[in-house]
Structure formats: C-alpha cells, structure tokens
Amino acid sequence: MPQKRLVGAGAALLALLAAMLCRVFLLSTDTVYAANAGQQAVSETALPRARGDFYDRNGAPLTGVVPRWYALCIPGDGSYAALFPYVPYAAQAQLYAQRNSLRPFLVEVGQDLGAAGVYCCRGAQRSLPVPIARHLLGYLDGDGHGVAGLELAYDDVLFAAGDAEVITCAVTAQGSLLTGQTPHTSTAQAGSGQGVRLTLDADIQRLAEGVAAAALQRGCILVLDVDTAEVLAAVSMPEFDPGDIAKSIAANDTSLIDRPLAAFSAGSVFKLVLAVAAYENDLDWYTHNCDGYEEIAGQIFRCAQGHAHGLVNLRGALEVSCNCFFANLGQALGPEKILETAQRMGFGTAAAVAPGLKSAAGVLPTAAQLQNPGQLAMFSFGQGSLTVTPLQIAAMLNTLADGGVLRAPAFVQGVVDAGGTLVQPFEAPEPVRVCRQSVARVLRSMLCSVVEEGTGGAALPRAGGAGGKTGTAQTGQYDADGRELLNHWFAGFWPAEAPRYTIVVLQDGVLSPEVSSAQIFARVANGLLAMESGAQTPQTP
C-alpha cells in the first residue's frame, strides 16, 4: 500500500512539472505576453533638442540649427559593428567606450543608416553659419547647454525652445530589444519656440568685426546708439572658435576674455570725469602753466614725452591731453568730488548685461587712499589703481553725446515668441542726469576740438566730423625686452553735430599698435557713413 502511494505522488509531481514546462514554453513564444512584459523594462533616450535662436534688433537670426542624424546603438543586436564605419572619428571613442552598455544610446552619424538596419532619427545642433558676436553670445557644452555669455544667461529659455523628443524601447535586463519590438520616437514635451532678441545690428556688427579683423589684433570695439545707449556692435579680439574651445584654452591667448565687459587701466580717457566735475563744481575757469612735469608730494609727474604745454585751460588741456593740468585740477577738486562724479557716471559699478550676467565693476580707489596727494594726482589723469571697462567708457561718452543723461548700455531687448513678438523685455535702469545739458554741449565742443586740432586728429572721418578723446595707459606689464605694454584708447561720437553713434576702441597690452585706435575709430565711422548713404562699405585705407 505505501508503495502505491509513493508511485502516485511521484506521478502527480511529474505531471505538475510537465505542466509548468509547457507554461514556460507557451509564454516564451507568446509575443503579446512578451510585449506586455516589456512594458516593465522601458528605455527612453532623449534626442538633442533644437535650441532657440538669437536675433538682432531687426529680427535677423544670428544663430541657427543644422539637422543631424543620430543612430540608436542597441546592446546585443550588432549595432556596434554596423555603426563603427559610419561614425565620425571623434565619436568612435564614445562608441567604443559604451559598447558594453546595458541601455541603448545615441551616436551621431553622417547619414540615415536605416537601409543598413540601424534605427536612426533626425535631430538638431546649434549652428553659427558665419560666427558673429562670439564673445557676447558665448558657447555651449557637449550636452547643448550654455556655459558662457548669453548662451548661459538664457540657457533655460533657449534649451526649451525645441520639442523634447525621446526614443522609447522595450528592452531586456541586458538592454537588448525584446523580441518583436521596435523603437519609436515621440514628443515628450512641446517646445516653446522662444528666442532672444538683442540690441545688436547685424550689419553694424559685421562692419566692426571686419575693421577689427584688418586692424585690431588684441582689444575691442563698441558701437552704441546715442539716443537709447543700445549696443549696436560689440567686438572682442582675438576671436575664438565656439566649436573648439579647447584650442583657445590650450593657446592661452586671452581669446576667451570678453573685453568690452572686462576691466583695464584707463589712462587719459578718464580725464573727462574731471572735466565734468570741474563744471559741476564751478572750476571750469581753472588754468595751469605746464612745464612738462609737475612735482606733487615728492613725486614727479610728466606729460607725454615731457612736452611743456605752457598756459592751458580746460579746453586746451583736453586737446593736448596735459597730465600736469589734470593732476593739479584734481588737487583743487579733492577726492570726494571726483569720486562722486565718477560714481554717478557708472564707474566702480558692474553693469547688468542679462539675467545673471554682469560686466566687471572696475576699481575706484577709496577717498582714504586718495588723501595721498600723489595717488590723487595719478587718479586725476587715469592711472594708479583705477580700472574701467570699455562699456563704462562708452556710457560716459554716450552721456555727453546725449546731453548729459546717463543711460545704461543695453545688449538685450528681451525674449521673443515664435512669431518674433517681445514677450519678456529685459528691464533697463532708469536714465539719470549726470550733468547739465549746457555742460554736455560745451564738453562735446571741446572733444570736437581734440579731433580737429589736438591729439585725436587721426579719428577724423571722411564726413560729419567727430568728437572724442585719446588715452594711453600704463599697465605694469612688460615684454621680453623689458618694455612696458600699454592700453591705447580712443572714445568718441559721430557725427560731431547731433551725434548718432558712440564708438569706443581699445587696444590692450600693446607696445605700439600698427593702426592707432583713433584710426580704427575713423574706419568704423566711415563704414557707418557708407551704410547710411546706401553705398557699399568702403575698403579700409
């Protein structure tokens, strides 16, 4: 009897095992069940999004996107071997490194490889067909996010502009496709279509970049609209390749510095602050007999080449850029009045360029430091610890050109929708009156004399006249032969009557430029003249 029971139990166990094996076999061949099970192991791979664009003030695109093909490399299906001959050399390392990945991944390829059995999708990549305003716009990282300039400041807006598309795959634990399954692409989130409109004028920007390429190895050019202080052109040299940042880093050539926003020694362009302070404090009558040098608190200060200018007033001192005059005028004014005027004109304060992006503030010495007469003398003609940005100098000249009203220079108008309508303006500070309109008018006249009769003669354009101020600043930096490198400035406005443009040129850390900053100013003004006349921009002389 016990033996029969054992046989029966064994038979029952064998029957149960057979049923289980049949069930496993049926499940393994049931594609519907496999698809349902695959929902428990879904892999989503994001395609690169089409980034939003920058536009100039007239709506002309400054950037774009180009189509790219991306192949889906799926573990275990032979994708690695099939893809390797088609991927660019730079991507082969990525493909090799991820060959044993447990999830599908994307690799950029030069064409659609669908005919070769590889699942491919079209994506997009930021493009600068002819790079423009590189330093202002900035550059991206390998994931398509901004890491510098306006690309970083508006990364959240620009990154969300294109549709967020994903490739969905039902995969096994090893990352390979489930039997009978194919990848499919869908839109996970619709893009906003937004972009960013700048104040730049693409034609004027190209003009300034062309002048810089021909005559400016190291420095910057700024062009502002006098009435609004909007920046129409901003050029920084040397340039860099936004697609190969590593090259600029390796070169260590300062090409990644956005010079319009950086701080430099000022030199004589800062004398205009003392000129404004003199008028605002009833010292416009001040005169000085220049012997070419001046001893103040035991220190000797000299004019350029030790030239003795004789008896000069404010107009004459600006024309010949007399250091001795301004060193003594500074003593008469005192540090507090000069600092007050400088601060009202924006010096020592960072300028807002975009959300999270500011210029350097520069350095204003303190009133305590300027109690030293020697320090005050150097500060009065733009030397010592003083540093300024080209943007601050542009704002100062624009203030005089605009009748004494300081308007914060603007680079960005704001965020626009897909139709180009401004939906999020960039708020600029309210204008501030810095000096009386009559004072600004007289100082404009003096700056025109600098170009017509003084040190700025090379800045005179072909028509319209101009006003401006030269400046040469010591830097404390020296070349291999022990010669000091200098900052060479020219800052002015064009035309002389009813100015429309403020133009600032800086050549920094240069011993002696082949083309002076005043000459570069004239070339830009001549180009603007040609553009306004409807003529082709003339070749630079």
C-alpha positions in Angstrom: 0.0 0.0 0.0 2.7 2.6 0.9 4.5 1.7 -2.4 1.4 2.5 -4.4 1.1 5.9 -2.6 4.7 6.8 -3.4 4.1 5.9 -7.1 1.0 8.1 -7.2 2.7 11.1 -5.6 5.6 10.8 -8.0 3.3 10.7 -11.0 1.5 13.8 -9.7 4.8 15.6 -9.3 5.8 14.7 -12.8 2.5 15.9 -14.2 2.9 19.2 -12.4 6.4 19.7 -13.7 5.3 18.9 -17.2 2.5 21.5 -16.9 5.0 24.1 -15.7 7.4 23.4 -18.6 4.6 23.7 -21.1 3.5 27.0 -19.5 7.1 28.4 -19.8 7.3 27.3 -23.4 4.0 28.9 -24.2 5.0 32.2 -22.5 8.3 32.3 -24.4 6.6 32.0 -27.7 3.7 34.4 -26.9 4.6 37.7 -28.4 1.7 39.5 -26.9 2.7 38.5 -23.4 6.3 39.4 -24.2 5.2 42.9 -25.3 3.2 43.3 -22.1 6.2 42.2 -20.0 8.3 44.6 -21.9 6.4 47.5 -20.5 8.1 46.8 -17.3 11.5 47.5 -18.8 11.2 50.6 -21.0 14.3 52.6 -22.0 13.9 56.2 -23.1 16.7 58.0 -24.9 16.4 61.8 -25.4 17.2 63.3 -28.8 19.2 66.6 -28.8 16.7 69.5 -28.8 16.6 72.2 -31.4 18.0 75.2 -29.4 16.3 78.6 -29.6 18.0 81.4 -31.6 19.4 84.8 -31.0 18.1 87.6 -33.3 19.4 91.1 -34.0 17.4 94.2 -33.4 15.7 93.9 -36.8 14.8 90.2 -36.3 17.6 88.8 -38.4 18.8 85.5 -37.0 22.3 85.5 -35.6 22.3 81.7 -34.9 20.6 78.7 -36.3 20.4 74.9 -36.1 21.5 72.3 -38.6 20.0 68.8 -39.0 21.9 65.9 -37.6 21.4 62.1 -37.9 21.6 60.1 -34.7 21.8 56.3 -34.7 20.4 54.2 -31.8 23.0 51.7 -30.7 21.3 48.8 -29.0 23.3 46.3 -27.0 23.3 42.8 -28.4 21.9 43.4 -31.9 25.2 44.0 -33.7 24.8 47.8 -33.7 28.3 48.4 -32.6 29.9 46.6 -35.6 27.4 48.1 -38.0 27.8 51.7 -36.8 31.6 51.9 -36.4 32.4 52.6 -40.1 29.9 55.4 -40.3 30.5 57.5 -37.2 32.9 60.4 -37.2 36.3 59.8 -35.9 35.6 61.9 -32.8 32.6 59.7 -31.9 34.3 56.4 -32.4 35.8 56.7 -28.9 32.4 57.2 -27.4 31.1 54.2 -29.4 33.9 52.0 -28.2 33.6 53.2 -24.5 29.9 52.3 -24.5 30.0 49.1 -26.4 29.0 47.1 -23.3 26.3 49.5 -22.2 23.2 47.9 -20.7 20.9 50.6 -22.2 20.5 51.9 -25.8 22.4 55.1 -26.5 22.7 57.6 -29.4 25.7 58.2 -31.7 25.9 60.9 -34.3 26.3 59.6 -37.8 26.6 61.4 -41.1 23.6 59.9 -42.8 20.4 57.8 -42.3 21.5 54.2 -41.8 18.0 52.8 -41.9 18.9 50.8 -45.0 21.7 49.1 -43.1 19.2 48.0 -40.4 20.1 50.7 -37.9 17.4 52.8 -36.3 18.1 56.5 -37.0 16.4 59.8 -36.1 16.9 63.4 -37.2 18.0 65.8 -34.5 19.4 69.3 -34.5 22.5 71.0 -33.4 23.3 74.7 -32.7 24.9 76.3 -35.7 26.8 79.5 -36.4 26.9 79.5 -40.2 29.1 82.6 -40.1 30.0 83.2 -36.5 29.1 86.6 -35.2 29.4 88.4 -31.8 31.1 85.3 -30.5 32.2 86.6 -27.1 28.8 88.2 -26.4 26.8 85.1 -27.4 29.2 82.6 -25.7 29.4 78.9 -26.3 27.8 75.5 -25.3 29.0 72.4 -23.6 28.8 68.9 -25.1 25.2 68.4 -23.9 24.0 71.6 -25.7 23.8 73.8 -22.6 25.2 77.3 -22.4 28.3 77.7 -20.3 29.3 81.3 -21.2 27.9 84.6 -22.3 24.3 85.0 -23.3 24.0 81.3 -24.2 24.4 80.7 -20.4 22.3 83.7 -19.3 19.3 82.5 -21.4 20.0 78.8 -21.3 16.7 77.9 -19.7 14.8 79.8 -22.4 16.9 78.6 -25.4 17.1 75.0 -24.3 13.3 74.7 -24.0 12.6 76.2 -27.4 12.6 72.9 -29.4 10.4 69.9 -28.9 11.7 67.4 -26.4 11.7 64.1 -28.3 12.5 60.7 -26.9 13.2 57.2 -28.5 11.3 54.6 -26.5 12.4 50.9 -26.5 11.1 47.9 -24.7 14.3 46.1 -23.6 15.5 43.1 -21.6 17.6 43.4 -18.5 20.7 43.3 -20.7 19.4 46.3 -22.7 18.6 44.5 -25.9 15.2 44.8 -27.6 12.5 42.4 -26.7 11.6 40.1 -29.5 9.2 41.6 -31.9 9.7 45.1 -30.6 10.9 48.2 -32.5 12.0 51.6 -31.2 9.6 54.5 -31.7 10.1 58.3 -31.4 7.6 60.5 -29.7 7.3 64.1 -28.4 7.6 64.2 -24.6 7.2 68.0 -24.3 6.4 70.6 -26.9 9.0 73.3 -27.3 8.2 77.0 -26.6 9.7 78.2 -29.9 11.1 81.2 -28.0 14.3 83.0 -28.7 16.2 86.1 -27.6 16.4 89.4 -29.5 19.4 91.5 -28.9 20.1 95.2 -29.5 22.9 94.4 -32.0 22.5 95.5 -35.6 23.9 92.6 -37.6 25.2 94.9 -40.4 27.0 97.2 -38.0 28.4 94.2 -36.1 29.8 92.8 -39.3 31.3 96.2 -40.1 33.0 96.4 -36.8 34.2 92.8 -37.0 35.7 93.5 -40.4 37.5 96.6 -39.2 38.8 94.6 -36.2 40.0 91.7 -38.3 42.0 94.1 -40.5 43.5 96.3 -37.8 43.0 95.1 -34.3 44.9 92.1 -33.0 44.0 92.5 -29.4 41.3 94.7 -28.0 37.7 95.6 -28.6 35.2 97.9 -30.4 31.9 99.1 -29.1 29.2 101.0 -31.1 26.2 102.5 -29.2 23.1 104.2 -30.4 23.3 107.6 -28.8 19.6 108.1 -28.2 19.0 104.8 -26.5 22.5 103.6 -25.4 21.7 100.3 -27.0 24.8 98.4 -28.1 24.8 98.0 -31.9 28.1 96.2 -32.1 30.4 94.6 -29.6 33.7 93.0 -30.9 36.4 91.4 -28.8 39.8 90.3 -30.2 41.4 87.8 -30.6 38.4 85.7 -31.6 37.8 82.1 -30.7 36.2 79.1 -32.3 32.9 78.3 -30.5 33.2 74.7 -31.7 36.7 74.2 -30.4 37.0 75.9 -27.0 39.8 73.5 -26.0 42.0 75.1 -28.7 41.7 78.6 -27.2 42.4 77.2 -23.7 45.5 75.5 -24.9 46.7 78.6 -26.8 46.4 80.7 -23.6 46.0 83.7 -25.9 43.3 85.5 -23.8 40.8 84.9 -26.7 38.1 83.8 -24.3 38.0 87.2 -22.5 35.0 89.3 -23.4 36.9 92.6 -23.5 34.0 95.1 -23.6 33.0 93.8 -20.2 36.5 93.4 -18.7 38.4 96.0 -16.7 41.6 97.7 -17.9 43.8 100.7 -16.9 42.1 103.8 -18.2 44.6 106.5 -19.0 43.6 109.9 -20.3 40.0 109.0 -21.3 39.2 109.3 -17.6 40.1 113.0 -17.7 36.5 113.6 -18.9 35.3 112.7 -15.4 37.4 115.6 -14.0 36.1 117.9 -16.8 32.5 117.2 -15.8 33.4 117.6 -12.1 35.1 120.9 -12.8 32.0 122.3 -14.4 29.6 120.9 -11.8 31.8 122.4 -9.1 32.4 125.9 -10.7 36.1 125.2 -11.5 35.6 125.4 -15.3 37.8 128.6 -15.3 40.8 126.6 -14.0 44.1 127.2 -15.8 47.6 125.9 -15.3 51.1 126.7 -16.6 52.5 123.4 -17.8 56.3 122.9 -17.8 56.1 119.3 -19.0 56.4 118.0 -15.5 55.0 118.5 -12.0 56.2 117.7 -8.6 53.5 116.7 -6.1 54.2 115.3 -2.7 57.7 114.5 -3.7 56.7 112.6 -6.9 57.4 113.8 -10.4 54.5 113.5 -12.9 55.2 114.2 -16.6 53.2 114.9 -19.7 53.8 112.7 -22.8 57.4 113.0 -24.0 57.8 115.6 -21.3 56.2 118.2 -23.6 55.7 121.6 -22.0 52.2 122.9 -23.0 52.5 126.3 -21.3 49.4 128.1 -20.0 46.4 125.9 -20.7 42.7 126.0 -19.8 40.3 123.0 -19.7 39.7 123.1 -23.5 43.5 123.3 -24.2 44.3 120.6 -21.7 41.9 118.2 -23.3 43.2 119.0 -26.8 46.8 118.2 -25.9 46.0 115.7 -23.1 48.0 117.6 -20.5 48.7 115.3 -17.5 50.1 118.2 -15.4 46.9 120.3 -15.8 44.7 117.4 -14.6 47.0 116.4 -11.8 46.6 119.9 -10.4 42.9 120.2 -11.2 42.4 117.0 -9.1 44.1 118.7 -6.2 41.8 121.6 -6.5 38.7 119.5 -6.7 39.6 117.0 -4.0 39.0 113.2 -4.0 35.4 113.3 -2.8 34.0 115.5 -5.6 35.9 113.4 -8.3 34.7 110.1 -6.8 31.1 111.4 -6.6 31.2 112.4 -10.3 32.8 109.1 -11.3 30.2 107.0 -9.4 27.3 109.0 -10.9 28.8 108.2 -14.3 28.7 104.4 -13.5 32.4 103.8 -12.6 33.0 101.3 -9.9 29.7 99.5 -10.5 29.0 96.4 -12.5 26.6 96.7 -15.4 23.8 94.2 -15.9 24.0 92.6 -19.3 21.5 89.9 -19.0 20.0 87.7 -16.2 22.9 86.5 -14.2 25.5 88.2 -16.5 27.3 91.4 -15.5 30.3 93.3 -16.6 33.3 93.8 -14.3 32.8 96.7 -11.9 36.3 98.0 -12.3 38.2 99.6 -9.4 37.7 103.1 -8.0 40.3 104.0 -5.3 38.7 105.0 -1.9 38.6 108.5 -0.6 41.0 107.4 2.1 43.6 106.2 -0.5 43.2 109.5 -2.4 44.2 111.5 0.7 47.7 110.8 -0.6 48.3 113.7 -3.0 50.4 111.5 -5.2 47.7 108.9 -5.5 45.2 111.7 -6.2 47.4 113.1 -9.0 47.7 109.7 -10.7 43.9 109.1 -10.4 43.2 112.5 -11.9 44.8 111.5 -15.2 43.5 107.9 -15.2 46.4 106.0 -13.7 47.1 104.3 -10.3 44.8 101.6 -9.0 41.9 102.9 -11.2 40.5 100.3 -13.7 37.5 100.7 -16.0 35.6 98.7 -18.6 35.2 99.8 -22.2 31.4 99.6 -21.5 31.8 102.2 -18.8 33.8 104.5 -21.1 31.2 104.1 -23.8 28.5 105.0 -21.3 30.4 108.1 -20.3 30.9 109.3 -23.9 27.3 108.5 -24.7 26.2 110.6 -21.7 28.0 113.7 -23.1 26.7 112.9 -26.6 23.2 112.6 -25.3 23.0 115.9 -23.4 24.2 114.8 -20.0 21.8 111.9 -19.4 23.4 108.6 -18.4 21.6 105.6 -20.0 22.7 102.1 -19.1 24.1 100.5 -22.2 21.9 97.5 -23.2 22.7 94.4 -25.1 19.4 92.6 -24.9 15.8 93.7 -25.8 14.3 90.5 -24.4 12.7 87.1 -25.0 10.6 86.8 -28.1 8.0 84.1 -29.0 8.0 82.0 -32.2 6.4 84.9 -34.1 9.0 87.4 -33.0 6.8 89.3 -30.5 8.6 90.5 -27.5 7.1 88.6 -24.5 9.7 89.2 -21.8 11.5 92.5 -22.1 14.9 93.0 -20.3 14.3 95.8 -17.9 16.9 98.6 -18.1 17.6 101.0 -15.2 16.0 104.5 -15.4 18.1 107.2 -17.1 20.0 109.5 -14.7 21.0 113.1 -15.4 24.7 113.4 -14.7 25.4 117.0 -15.8 23.6 119.9 -17.1 22.7 119.9 -20.8 24.8 123.1 -21.3 27.8 121.4 -19.7 27.5 118.4 -22.0 27.2 120.7 -25.0 30.4 122.6 -24.1 32.3 119.4 -23.4 31.2 118.0 -26.8 32.6 121.1 -28.4 35.9 120.5 -26.6 36.0 116.9 -27.7 35.5 118.0 -31.3 38.5 120.3 -30.8 40.5 117.3 -29.7 39.8 115.7 -33.2 40.1 118.9 -35.2 43.1 120.5 -33.5 44.5 118.1 -30.9 45.8 114.6 -30.2 42.8 112.9 -31.9 43.3 114.1 -35.5 43.6 110.5 -36.8 40.0 109.9 -35.8 38.6 112.5 -38.2 36.2 110.6 -40.6 35.6 111.5 -44.3 32.4 113.5 -43.4 30.4 114.7 -40.5 33.3 115.5 -38.1 33.7 113.7 -34.8 34.5 114.3 -31.2 36.5 112.1 -28.8 39.4 111.6 -26.5 42.6 109.6 -26.8 44.1 107.7 -23.9 47.3 105.8 -23.3 47.5 103.9 -20.1 50.4 102.2 -18.4 49.7 98.6 -17.4 52.7 97.4 -15.3 53.1 94.5 -17.8 56.3 94.2 -19.9 57.5 92.3 -23.0 60.6 90.1 -23.1 62.8 93.2 -23.8 61.6 94.9 -20.6 59.4 97.4 -22.5 56.1 98.3 -20.9 52.9 97.2 -22.7 50.2 99.9 -22.9 46.5 100.3 -23.3 45.6 102.5 -26.3 42.1 104.1 -26.2 40.0 106.3 -28.4 36.5 107.0 -27.3 34.2 109.4 -29.1 31.0 110.1 -31.1 30.0 110.6 -34.7 28.9 112.8 -36.3 30.0 116.0 -34.5 26.7 117.7 -34.7 23.6 115.8 -33.3 25.7 112.6 -32.7 24.0 109.3 -33.6 26.8 106.8 -32.6 29.2 106.5 -29.7 32.3 104.5 -30.7 34.9 103.1 -28.3 38.1 101.4 -29.4 40.6 99.8 -27.0 43.9 98.0 -27.9 45.1 96.5 -24.6 48.6 95.3 -23.7 50.2 96.5 -26.9 53.6 98.2 -27.2 52.8 100.3 -30.3 49.9 99.3 -32.5 50.3 99.3 -36.3 47.0 101.1 -36.6 46.1 103.6 -33.9 42.8 103.4 -32.0 41.9 106.8 -33.4 42.3 105.5 -37.0 40.2 102.4 -36.2 37.5 104.8 -34.8 37.6 106.7 -38.2 37.3 103.4 -40.1 34.2 102.5 -38.2 32.7 105.9 -38.6 33.4 105.8 -42.4 31.7 102.5 -42.6 28.6 103.8 -40.8 28.7 106.8 -43.2 28.7 104.4 -46.2 25.9 102.3 -44.7 23.7 105.3 -44.1 24.4 106.6 -47.6 23.3 103.2 -49.0 26.7 102.6 -50.5 28.9 99.5 -50.2 31.1 99.7 -47.1 34.4 101.1 -48.4 37.7 99.2 -48.1 39.7 100.4 -45.1 42.7 102.5 -46.1 
